[in-house]
């Protein structure tokens, strides 16, 4: 018996726990709260096609990018570029050849949890007031 049936539950928990911690530890503004809700919904109730989730992912990427601008974090910018630009293409290129899932649409399965982790990292590493100062300018 393989552990493959447990993989979706592990992915969901690994993505949602850091978001929950970020919600508890940091005060959230409207964009952050809506982004967390949108990506959590994508993780709990995934859609079958990649195009169906782009609006909620774009909202999350905008929230992350706002943190990149406010904090000046190169690591957060690199993580955003990786999950939004590189990861979907890598998953699409390898889904038929390398992985044993036989053509499963992996980008709709793995990009939202990866985005959730980057959003949680951006929220947890945020300097308090950095976003507020950026919005005040």
WOCORGI-V412557 format. One record per helix or strand of 3 or more residues. SS is the DSSP state (h for helix, s for strand). FROM is the first residue (numbers start at 1). TO is the last residue. Records with the same first field share a line. If there is no record, write none. Layout:
SS=FROM-TO  FROM-TO
This chain:
h=4-25  30-44  50-71  74-94  107-124  130-136
